[in-house]
Amino acid sequence: MLQSKTTTAANLGGFIADAGLRVLLLDLDVQPTLSSYFTLDVRAPRGIYEMLAFNERRIEQLVSRT
């Protein structure tokens, strides 16, 4: 079975989180789908575009949490 890079990243992140470690996964695709692999407790209102285009630096605006 062929897995995409996103699926591989999601699986690795999940395994690391299951081991009790904190994980930060970055989805820089034009059509982000990485967050669809996880139930989000908090969905960030902004993302990589706002960080790069408008120099957004507030982490709570950029990072979704599971």
N, C-alpha and C positions, 0 to 999 in steps of 0.2 A: 504494500500500500504506500503510495506516494503522499507525503505530507508537505504542506506549504511551510515557508519560513515562519509565518504567523502562528500556525498550529504548533510547530516545534518550540517556538518561544513561549507560547502559552503553557504547554506541557512542562517545559523545564521550570518556568516560574512557579507553576503549581506544585511540582515536586519539591522545590526549594522551600516554598512557603509551608508545605506539609511537614518539612523537617524542622520547622520552628524559626526560620530566618525571615527577615523582612526582605521584600523583593520590590524593585522598581522596574516596570516594563515600559518601554517607550515605543509608541506606535507612530511612526513618522510617515506612514503611507498616505497617499492622497485620499484614498477611501479607507479610513481606519476601521478595522474590524476586531482588533485585539480585545477591546472591552466587551465584545459580545460573548467572549468565552467565560466571563466572570459576572457574578452578581455584584453590582456596585451599590455600596451603602451611600456613597456621596459621588455624584457626577460633577466634575469640574465644569464651570461655565465657559471656560476658555481653553485653548489648546496651543499646539506648537505654532500655529499661524500667528496668534496674538503675541506669543513669546518672541518670535523672530521679527514680525512686522512692526510691532508696537512696543517692543522691549518690556513686555509684561514680566515681572519678577516675583510677584506674590504667589508663593507655592500653593496656597489654598485656591487660587484661581486656575491653576494649571494641572493639578494632580487629582485624579479620581481615586477613591478609596474603596477597597473591598472589605 
